[in-house]
Amino acid sequence: MDSKSFERVKKEEPSIQLQTTPIPQLENPRPSNLRFDRLQPSDQELDQDHILEFGRFDAREAILDEEFWTAAWLRAETH
């Protein structure tokens, strides 16, 4: 046996340094016109040709800004 294999080896403790970047702030944030209490368009207002049915659910293209915002938020949350 090699006596060197039994020598103690000094272990280095790992150190992690995180770099944080400041979040940019908007200088003049404009007020949002999103209102999540709006009603969805009625069936008569929608183009019935572009609606897909999935059992009890209907899928259609987003129309309101709030629908676009919600879809983007859900996509971001899943990534």
KATAJO-V686461 format. One record per pair of residues at least 6 apart in sequence whose ideal C-beta (glycine too) atoms are under 6 Angstrom apart, sorted by sequence separation. I is the first residue (numbers start at 1). J is the second residue. If there is no record, write none. Layout:
BEGIN
i: {I;I}
j: {J;J}
END
This chain:
BEGIN
i: {62;51;52;51;62;50;41;36;34;34;34}
j: {68;58;59;60;71;61;63;66;65;66;69}
END
